[in-house]
C-alpha cells in the first residue's frame, strides 16, 4: 500500500474532522456518518475495492434506501470482493449472489470498449474472495460468464431489492440488465460503476439502450456511477451531483 494511503487512513481514523476538510465533506451529512466512514477506512486499509469515496457512499446510501424492501442482493463484477464486503455489511440476513469470471475481462472485448482489453482485472480468484467474505452468512459466489453462471442457481428464481453492476463493457452490462430488470421488486435499485467515464463507454451505451423505451430514468451519479429505481418515474435530481 502506498505511503500516501497509509497517511490518509491514519487521518481518517484519528483526525476525522481533518479528513472531512481534506475531502471537502465537512458541510455534508456524509461527514457525520461514522458508520460509513469506519467502513471506508476499512476498505482503504484492505485495498480491495476500486471505488472512490463518493462512489462507495453511493452504494452505501442506496443499500440503506433499499433496506426496507424484500428481496435479495446481487453483484456482477466482484473483482477482489471489496464492494461485495460493503454490501455484506449492510445486507442483514438476506442472501447475496456474487458473479464474476474471476479471470478478468472476456476475450471478446474490442476497441469499442475504450481503454479496456481482455484479461484486465484478472488479479483475483474465487477462492480468495470466498475466504475474504467467509465471516458473512448467506453469501453465494458463482464463477463464469454472466448470466450463464446464474442459470440453475437459486438466483434465477429470486426477486432482488439491490443490484450492483461493475462489468465495464457493453455486452456484459446489457445481459445483466436483461437478467435483473424483470426480477427487481418495486422500488428495487440497480446501481452501476463506469456509466460516466470515457474509459468504459459501453456501460452508458448499454444502460441508455436498455432503458430507452422503459418508464424508469437512468440517473447519473458522482463519480462515474448511475442508478435506476424500478417503477419510479421522474425521480428527481441525481444524488451526489
C-alpha positions in Angstrom: 0.0 0.0 0.0 1.3 3.5 -0.9 2.6 5.7 1.9 0.1 8.3 0.9 -2.7 5.9 1.5 -1.4 5.0 4.9 -1.4 8.6 5.9 -4.9 9.1 4.6 -6.1 6.1 6.6 -4.4 7.4 9.8 -6.1 10.8 9.3 -9.5 9.2 8.7 -9.2 7.1 11.8 -7.7 9.6 14.2 -8.3 13.0 12.8 -11.8 12.7 11.2 -12.5 16.4 11.1 -9.3 17.0 9.2 -10.2 14.2 6.8 -13.6 15.8 6.2 -11.9 19.1 5.4 -9.4 17.5 3.1 -12.2 15.7 1.2 -14.5 18.7 1.1 -17.3 17.0 3.0 -17.3 19.0 6.3 -20.6 20.6 5.3 -22.2 17.4 4.2 -24.0 14.7 6.2 -21.5 12.1 4.9 -19.0 13.8 7.2 -21.0 12.8 10.3 -21.9 9.3 9.1 -19.4 7.5 11.3 -20.7 4.0 10.2 -19.9 4.8 6.6 -16.5 6.5 7.4 -15.5 3.5 9.5 -16.3 1.2 6.6 -14.5 3.5 4.2 -11.4 3.3 6.4 -11.5 -0.4 6.5 -11.9 -0.6 2.7 -8.9 1.7 2.2 -6.7 -0.4 4.5 -7.7 -3.6 2.7 -7.2 -2.0 -0.7 -9.6 -4.4 -2.5 -12.2 -2.0 -3.9 -11.6 0.4 -6.8 -14.5 2.8 -6.0 -13.8 6.4 -4.9 -15.1 7.8 -1.6 -18.2 9.2 -3.3 -18.9 6.0 -5.2 -18.6 3.9 -2.1 -21.0 6.3 -0.4 -23.5 6.0 -3.3 -23.5 2.2 -2.8 -23.8 2.6 1.0 -26.6 5.2 0.7 -28.7 3.2 -1.8 -28.3 0.0 0.1 -29.7 1.8 3.1 -32.6 3.1 0.9 -33.3 -0.5 -0.2 -33.1 -1.9 3.4 -36.8 -1.7 3.9 -37.6 -3.8 0.8 -38.0 -7.5 0.5 -35.6 -9.4 -1.8 -32.1 -10.5 -2.3 -28.9 -8.6 -3.1 -26.6 -9.2 -6.0 -23.3 -8.0 -7.6 -21.9 -8.8 -11.0 -18.3 -7.9 -11.4 -16.9 -8.8 -8.0 -13.2 -8.5 -8.7 -11.4 -8.8 -5.4 -14.5 -8.6 -3.2 -14.2 -5.0 -1.9 -17.6 -3.7 -2.8 -19.1 -7.1 -2.1 -17.9 -6.8 1.5 -19.6 -3.4 1.8 -22.8 -5.0 0.6 -22.4 -7.9 3.0 -22.0 -5.5 5.9 -25.4 -3.9 5.1 -27.5 -6.8 3.8 -28.6 -8.2 7.1 -29.7 -11.9 6.8 -30.6 -11.5 3.1 -28.8 -13.7 0.6 -26.3 -12.1 -1.7 -25.4 -13.6 -5.0 -22.0 -12.7 -6.4 -20.9 -13.3 -10.1 -17.6 -13.0 -11.8 -15.4 -14.8 -14.2 -12.5 -14.3 -11.8 -10.3 -14.4 -14.9 -10.6 -10.7 -15.9 -12.5 -9.2 -18.8 -13.5 -11.7 -21.5 -11.8 -12.4 -24.8 -14.4 -10.6 -26.9 -13.5 -7.1 -25.6 -12.9 -4.8 -28.6 -11.6 -1.4 -29.2 -15.1 0.0 -28.9 -14.8 -0.6 -25.1 -12.4 2.3 -24.6 -9.1 1.6 -23.0 -10.2 -1.8 -21.7 -8.8 -5.1 -23.0 -9.2 -8.8 -22.5 -7.7 -10.0 -19.2 -7.9 -6.7 -17.4 -8.7 -7.2 -13.6 -7.5 -10.8 -13.6 -5.6 -10.5 -10.3 -8.2 -12.3 -8.3 -9.7 -15.7 -7.7 -13.0 -17.2 -6.5 -11.1 -18.9 -3.6 -9.5 -15.7 -2.4 -12.9 -13.8 -2.5 -14.6 -16.7 -0.8 -12.1 -16.6 2.0 -12.3 -12.8 2.3 -16.1 -12.9 2.8 -16.2 -16.1 4.9 -17.3 -14.3 8.1 -20.7 -13.4 6.5 -23.7 -15.7 6.1 -25.8 -16.4 3.1 -23.1 -15.4 0.6 -23.2 -17.4 -2.7 -20.4 -17.0 -5.2 -20.5 -18.2 -8.8 -17.7 -18.3 -11.4 -18.3 -17.9 -15.1 -19.8 -15.7 -17.7 -23.0 -14.0 -16.6 -25.9 -14.7 -17.0 -24.9 -18.3 -17.9 -23.4 -18.6 -14.4 -26.8 -17.9 -12.8 -28.7 -20.5 -14.7 -29.7 -23.4 -12.5 -28.9 -21.4 -9.3 -31.4 -20.0 -6.8 -30.7 -16.6 -8.2 -32.6 -17.5 -11.3 -35.8 -17.6 -9.3 -35.1 -14.8 -6.9 -36.5 -11.3 -6.6 -33.9 -8.6 -5.9 -34.0 -5.3 -4.0 -30.5 -4.2 -4.8 -28.1 -5.0 -7.6 -24.6 -3.6 -8.1 -23.0 -3.9 -11.6 -19.3 -3.4 -12.3 -18.7 -5.3 -15.6 -17.1 -2.5 -17.6 -18.3 -3.5 -21.1 -21.5 -3.2 -23.3 -22.4 -6.8 -23.8 -22.0 -7.8 -20.1 -23.9 -4.7 -18.9 -26.8 -5.3 -21.3 -27.0 -9.0 -20.4 -27.0 -8.2 -16.7 -29.8 -5.6 -17.1 -31.8 -8.1 -19.1 -31.5 -10.7 -16.3 -32.1 -8.5 -13.3 -34.6 -5.9 -14.5 -37.6 -8.2 -14.6 -36.5 -9.7 -11.3 -36.4 -6.4 -9.4 -39.0 -5.7 -6.7 -40.9 -2.4 -6.9 -38.5 0.4 -5.9 -35.6 -2.1 -6.2 -32.3 -0.4 -7.1 -29.8 -1.1 -9.8 -26.5 0.9 -9.5 -23.6 0.6 -11.9 -20.0 1.7 -12.0 -18.5 3.4 -15.1 -21.6 5.0 -16.6 -20.0 8.4 -16.7 -16.4 7.5 -17.6 -14.9 7.8 -21.1 -12.7 4.8 -20.3 -15.6 2.3 -20.5 -18.2 3.8 -22.9 -20.0 0.5 -23.3 -21.7 0.8 -19.9 -23.5 4.1 -20.8 -24.4 2.7 -24.2 -26.0 -0.4 -22.7 -28.0 1.5 -20.0 -29.2 4.1 -22.4 -30.2 1.5 -25.0 -31.9 -0.8 -22.4 -34.0 2.0 -20.8 -34.7 4.0 -23.9 -38.3 2.7 -24.1 -38.9 2.0 -20.4 -40.5 4.3 -17.9 -37.6 4.4 -15.5 -35.0 7.2 -15.7 -31.2 6.5 -15.7 -29.8 8.9 -13.2 -26.1 9.8 -13.3 -24.2 9.9 -10.0 -20.8 11.1 -9.0 -18.1 10.0 -9.8 -18.8 7.5 -12.6 -22.0 5.7 -11.4 -25.6 5.7 -12.4 -28.7 4.4 -10.6 -32.1 3.2 -11.7 -35.1 2.6 -9.4 -37.7 0.1 -10.6 -41.1 1.5 -11.4 -40.1 5.0 -10.3 -40.6 7.8 -12.8 -39.2 11.4 -12.7 -37.0 10.5 -9.8 -35.6 14.0 -9.3 -32.0 15.3 -9.0 -29.1 12.9 -9.0 -27.5 12.0 -5.7 -24.1 13.4 -5.2 -24.4 15.9 -8.1 
